[in-house]
Structures are given as structure tokens and as C-alpha cells.
């Protein structure tokens, strides 16, 4: 006898076939996503090891525009080098006796000036005939000193490198990132001055000691600034990993090289009781400045969201895209208020709406692990992301001021890695602070360093804010 036929069997088979098709399609999508992420990971790993062209943005455009100025009305504003304020040498350039093309006679019609600005490859050697004597009263050694001298040393140290050469060396090493050996090469090629790298190293150490008093005043001015930026990067001292810290105010820039990367080191630069507005990248130890008003860097969050969008699926990319849109709206509000197109009340209302929108996005549950981490980070940062809108005017949206101050040190680190000794680290932070502050204030550092070297007594440079001047 035939067994009864199961009426649900065909339906069950269809369900299994549909489920199989669905799983196959999901598997194909997952494999495609895995392959895309694998390629992205390989490209990122290669980029971290690439030493040449580290700022490359990918393959060049297939049909790039021609370089240089565009012809016609698109040329833009025409400009040329300004006429020099003084002339050191005037040279008469006569007409040729006859035309170079046809051999005819030439008639003079006008005289036009042409200027040439050049450097002179020359090393100036001074000899100081120093009179030496003895005090008739106490018998102490006494000798003369000329205002152009940088030291009273005689005998074995009678041949010295001049202050202007050392001021140039300080710029080359601490601001432009050249090593001591390359500095010596520049002085030899450009000026015919033969000097060893060890001589330059010791001379810069002496210059740093003379600028130490100015450095201390700059640190005091930074601590009392109502607005500050702070950041840090890795640095090597005697082969060991330490950290180069930078603190920036509207008037001064101060560097310090410290063994750690915690709150203790951050407070060593600003002071634990700093109560101004502190711009930073959102790193947790900065929030231990309990009396400060914080502004977390908007650029760091935008950069993180862009990276997530590149690697996330379309559904997972909704959160970072929404955060990017909210932050771009915040920056647009800042610009409209700055241009006078938005009132203070209108700015406050729009800021409240932005904060409410972000809260709604952060209150949602997310399945993607990167989105959960982003939401957790933003939940902590949210009270400090829009400070620049709640207190408009003197507060910036980013930590770019500190990051720009770190770039010369990063360039130097790529060239010569750090400092070989702790004394070299001390010189590094002092001279880098003085040079950067001079540039920040638009003051010429070359002459100030030269005067500092020639001064027989401690001098506080005029880059220290007035409230901290002696």
C-alpha cells in the first residue's frame, strides 16, 4: 500500500530553494565586500611604508590642465617683484656700436633700469686685539670686550664662529629641519665657511642657554593666555621614545620634550589649574583640565567619518555621513555669523537644533562595530564639539594651530630622528620656541639671535608679552 503523500513537501522545497538563493546572494555580497576591504587594507599598509611622495592622493588625472597661468582674462592679478629700496652697485650698460641684425648705426632713445638681487659668497673674518690686564686693587684678571664679540674666550678657543652664521644655523636646524652635517655643508657651499658639525652643535647649545630666560617667560605667558591649543607627537631622545609637546596661544608658541604622553606632561606645559579655552584633538587626558573650557577638534571627527564612509557598507555609512553633514552645517553657521548674516540669537537657535539632531543620531542602536565606537566617542565629545558656536569670536573649531606648530618638528624628525642627548633636547625646545614665536608675531629672529649672542649679560627678547617682560 502506497504511503500518504505529504502535501507540504513542495512548499517546503520552495522555501528551501528561496532560502538557498538568498544565502548565495548574501555570500556573494559578503565576498565582494571582503575583497574590497582587503584591497583597501593593502593600499593603506603600503601608504604607511611609502617614503617617497607621502602626500600623494593617488593616480594622476588622465587629462590634467596645463600648469601655469591661464591666458587672457583668466590670467588673474599680475604681479612682479618690488623695486629694491636701496642699490649697492650701479652698472652702466651701453648700447652696442651697431645693430646685431643688419649692421646699421644705433641711436640712443632712452635708459631703462633693471635690478638684480643676489647674494655674495663671502666669509668675513674679524680679528679682535683684546687688551689684557690686572686690577691694581684686587689683582683680578681684566680684559676688554668689543660689542661685536660673542665670547671672552682666548687661547685655545680664540677662533670662533660668528653670531650671524650661528643665527642662520639655528634657523636651518630648528626651523627648517636640516641636520648638523647638512648645516655645515650649506655654510661651506654658500659662504665658504668651513666648520664641523660638532662645532655647530656646541655653539647652538650655548645659544640655547642664553635664550633660556626668554623661554621661561614664554612658558609663563602661555599659562596665563585665555585661549590655548595643545598637541603632541613622538620624539626620540638618546634613542628612547619620548614626546614633543606644543602649546600655542595667540601670542606665543612653546615646545617641551617630556618622557610621557599623559595628563602630567600636558599639565607641565599649561598648569593643572589652567582655566582658559583649551583646543585639542579630543584625547581623554586633556579633559582632566577641570577648570578649562574645552573645544574638541571638528577636523579630527570629519576625518574619522570620511575614513568610515570609504570602508563601510551603504547602510553602515549613514551615521558617519549624517555626522559629517551636521559638522559642515556647524562650520557654515560659524561663517554666516562671522560675515554678519546671522544674529547672535539666530546662531544660538541653530546651534540648539544641531545639538538635538546629533543627540537623536547618537541615541540609536548600531549593529556595526565601527559605528558603535564612533557613537561612543561622539557621546563623550558632544558637549565640547560646538563650543565655537556657543562662544563665537575667539574660539576656533579645530586644533589646526597646534598641528601647524608641530609640522616643522615632524619634518626634522624624518630627517634626523630626534636628539642624541637630553642637553640637545633642552636646546631643541628652547630655540624652536623662540624661532616659532618670532615668526608668529611677525618679528625678525635673525637679528635678535645675533644680539643675544653678542650680549655679555642675560637678555629677555622682546617677543615676551608685555605682562611678562622684566
LINZI-V418668 format. One line per field, one symbol per residue. ss: DSSP state (~ for helix, > for strand, _ for the rest). burial: 1 if it has 9 or more other ideal C-beta (glycine too) atoms within 8 Angstrom, else 0. A space follows every 50 residues. Layout:
ss=???
burial=???
This chain:
ss=________~~~~~~~~~~~~~~~~~~~~~~~~~~~~~~~~~~~~~~~~~_ _____________________~~~~______________________>__ ____>__________________________>>>______>>>_______ ____~~~_____~~~~~~~~~~~~~____~~~~~~~~~~~~_____~~~~ ~~~~~~~~~~_~~~~~~~~~~~~___>>>>>>>>>>>__>>>>>>>>>__ __>>>>>>____~~~~~~~~______>>>>___~~~~~____>>>>_~~~ ~~~~~~~~~~~_____~~~~~~~~~~~~~~~~~~~~~~_____~~~~~~~ ~~~~~~~~~~~~______~~~~~~~~~~~~~~~~~_~~~~_________~ ~~~~~~~~~~~~~~~~_>>__~~~~~~~~~~~~~~~~~~~~___~~~~~~ ~~~~___________~~~__
burial=00000000000000000000000000000000100010010000000001 00000000000000000000000000000000000000000000000010 00000100000000000000000000000000001000000010000010 00000000001110111111111110111101110111001010101011 10111011011111101111111010111111101110000111111110 11111111000000111011000101111111001100100101111111 11011101100100011011111101111110110110000100001101 10011011101100010101110110110011011111101100111111 11101101111110100110000111111111111111110000110111 11111000111011000110
